[in-house]
Amino acid sequence: MVFEGLVGLGIALLFGTALAEYSKFRQKSTRGWNWLALAGAWFIFAGSFGVATALAPYVTATLWEGISLLFQTLGWLFALIGAIFVAYETLVEK
């Protein structure tokens, strides 16, 4: 697999949003898909801390892990809100 972990999850969310836009499904619940795309960006940010080692001598490893956990938490929160918005707006807009 090319992308693993949090980066892969972020790319999957962004790819899903792009497919929804391409298939015109995103028009039904624009706000929810925006939240899901933002969650994908947060997951990519969280996954990038595993390779961001250039500042390791200057910043402790626990700080990097803390920031990564913060971005993961924000990603999951935004994904949950986005999924709820998409489900609600899709079911109500019938």
HELIX and SHEET records of a PDB file:
HELIX    1   1 GLY A    5  TYR A   22  1                                  18    
HELIX    2   2 ARG A   26  LYS A   28  5                                   3    
HELIX    3   3 THR A   30  SER A   48  1                                  19    
HELIX    4   4 ALA A   61  VAL A   92  1                                  32    
END                                                                             
